[in-house]
Amino acid sequence: MAVLILTTAFVAFFLSEGLVVKAEVATYIAAVYEHHVILNPEPRVPIEREAALVHMNKNLDVFEEQAASAAKQGAQIIVFPEDGIHGYNFTRISIVGYLETVPDPRVVTWSPCTESDRFPNTEVLQRLSCMALKNHLFLVANMPDRQDCDNLTDPHCPPDGRYQFNTDVVFSDNGTLIARYHKLNLFHEEEYDTPPECEHITFTTPFAGKFGVFTCFDILFYEPVMFLLKNTSVKQFVFPTAWMNKLPLLAAVQFQRSFSYATGITLLAANLQGNGRMTGSGIYTPWHAVYHHDKEGKSGKLLVSKVPVLDPPMMEDGEESYKLKLVPFSRLSRGVLSEPPTFISNMMNDNFTFVPLQGVEGNLKVCDGSLCCHLWFRRSGPEEELYALGAFQGLHAPLGTYYLEVCALVKCNGTKYGSCGVGTDHAQTVVDFRLQGTFSTQYIYPGVLGSEMTLDRPDESGWESKSEFYMTRKGMATGLVTAVLYGRVYEKDGYGKRCP
């Protein structure tokens, strides 16, 4: 189990707009709750509304306790995870008893707690609204939403005459429903429909300004979050998720941290806990992280932290604010480029081209197509621990189709080359390194993960030339598990809706 605080120096980010935070900044207190969800033991069997409410109220009872606890610690906003109220693994038919129709708050002003008779069958919305009102905090939760439609007038309307959406709802501190977001990028969720239109949802608070909303698998795609980052001033996001950890590149806290660091945002990420694979929540800013990872956990975890406001009035933009100071990499000897034989090994269902690290220091290069990854390294630790530098450029397909350019230094799970790319969370070897790659995309997420799921961060990262992105790290306190430059080429995706 890990509940850790990570503080970093400010870095520049890949987006064209940079950030400089003023010496005197406003702050607020945020909370996220990682929930050990109480599941329906037979989610694929339809049940009546009354039975569904009995089930959901068990999870809502826990939410109510945690909202009260967060409020006592001064929290002004709390985020609960995706699927935290009802669970997962439903069919389109079996989830019907759990559905509520969530009105569009852009059209309807409504406090379910104080106007409970206005819309029928909204018991979950009423409980969430009352939690927000009672505890005087903004509240973000996730629930299944039903929106009826007409097959005769709506060409996208499903045959059964209703949309079923994976939905985030946001309540103000007076219990009013102020935002509703329908998840765009579904991950094997047969019970839900993809929204016929993209939604770019924000809400405004009196203590921190604007927040954007997105959910789980959305984080890997351009829409909606990158659209909001590129086309609005939003730098603060709430992120309900039900993320299954996938080492060595996509553990929950690992990528949450990389995303916040790379894009220069605050990310309030609340994950589910359960099934041995789901855990990992945090409160992240570009400089600081409070996070939790506990794969053996049998109870939830509330995180509360003071956060700087990143709304535009608190920042200064300008050309100098995002230019990196390039420091000659003199800490390691560049040496002569060595060329050990390459090998292919599967990592995260993609065939990476690898070269092994040999000796205590070296200079390596490996390519996959036009992507070339270059590593200078010095290591100290057990000689038997095998590390490899890998490159992959192409369309990732098995778990959603999206285009990647990845340079990764990974600790292998054994002493054979075939173990490189197999997930591990333990390492004893400390590696000082500079990792860089020739990328065709501007969207690169640097990440450094230490032993036992310890989040680390680059000393430096940025563009050395128009096509070469780099990061450096020296003097880690733990062994290195993964150092990765995770590039996304959104325009080449075969999956993931792009909006006009």
Secondary structure, 3 states (H helix, E strand, C coil): CEEEEEECCCCCCCCCCCCEECCCCCEEEEEEEEEECCCCCCCCCCCCHHHHHHHHHHHHHHHHHHHHHHHHCCCCEEECCCCCCCCCCCCCCCCHHHCECCCCCCCCCCCCCCCCCCCCCCHHHHHHHHHHHHHCCEEEEEEEEEEECCCCCCCCCCCCCEEEEEEEEEECCCCCEEEEEECCCCCCCCCCCCCCCCCCCEEEECCCEEEEECCHHHHHCHHHHHHHHHHCCCCEEEEEECCECECCCECHHHHHHHHHHHHCCEEEEEEEEECCCECCEEEECCCEEEEEECCCCCCCEEEEEEEECCCHHHEECCHHHHCCCCCCCCCCCCCCCCCCCCEEEEECCEEEEEEECCCCEEEEEEEECCEEEEEEEEEECCCCCCEEEEEEEEEECCCCCEEEEEEEEEECCCCCHHHCCCCCCCCCCEEEEEEEEECCCCCEEEEEEEHHHEEECCCEEEECCCCEEEEEECCCCCCEEEEEEEEECHHHCCCCCCCC
